[in-house]
Amino acid sequence: MALKDGQILIKEADNVQFQIIKSWGKMKWSRASQTLSGVADIELLNKLAGLVNLPVSIEAERKRLNRIMAAVDKERVNENPVPMIDPPIKVSPFKHQIRGYNMALMVLGFVEPPSQDNLKEQ
């Protein structure tokens, strides 16, 4: 299993694993290279983690994506949002706009999501 350019590549899967992975509909089989490939999104990585032990680098990416998702979910219900970076606008944004701005900053990688300790305190 490898992570390359945002794609998960699986070379050697036994028959049972292959059938389970194919049933998800998130990976495609390449007959030429004899590999399964698919976009390394949070859903696929979590499903693969439930099926096999992921390599260290792929597990780190899965944890990073889960941390971002938790921070975005926390921001979604934040009653008093504060912009993580001053927005490039002249008017005062509404609360839902600040929340959306903060979520976009985290998802796009412009700011690191708050650590788990900070998430629990809020």
C-alpha positions, 0 to 999 in steps of 0.5 A, spaced: 500 500 500 502 506 498 500 514 498 502 517 491 499 524 489 493 524 493 492 517 491 492 510 495 495 504 491 494 497 493 498 492 490 497 485 493 490 484 496 488 477 498 481 475 494 477 477 500 480 484 501 479 485 494 472 483 494 470 488 500 474 494 497 471 493 490 464 493 493 465 500 496 466 503 489 471 508 491 477 504 488 478 502 481 482 496 478 488 497 473 489 490 469 495 493 466 499 495 473 495 490 477 493 495 482 487 498 486 487 505 486 483 511 489 482 518 492 485 518 499 479 521 502 477 520 509 472 515 508 476 511 504 482 511 509 477 510 515 474 504 511 481 501 509 484 502 517 478 498 519 480 492 514 488 492 515 493 495 519 495 502 515 503 503 513 505 509 518 505 514 513 498 513 511 495 512 518 498 519 519 494 522 513 488 519 516 489 522 523 490 528 520 484 528 516 480 526 522 483 531 526 481 537 521 474 533 520 473 534 528 475 541 528 470 543 522 465 539 526 466 543 532 467 550 528 460 548 525 456 549 532 461 554 535 456 560 538 461 565 538 466 564 532 472 569 531 476 569 524 482 565 525 485 570 520 483 577 519 478 576 512 480 581 507 473 584 507 471 591 509 464 590 512 463 586 518 461 578 517 455 575 520 457 569 524 455 564 519 460 567 514 465 567 519 464 559 521 464 558 513 471 562 513 474 558 518 472 552 516 475 553 509 481 555 512 482 549 515 480 544 510 484 548 505 490 548 509 491 555 510 491 554 518 492 548 522 486 546 526 486 547 533 489 541 537 484 536 541 486 539 547 483 546 545 477 542 542 475 539 548 476 546 552 471 550 547 
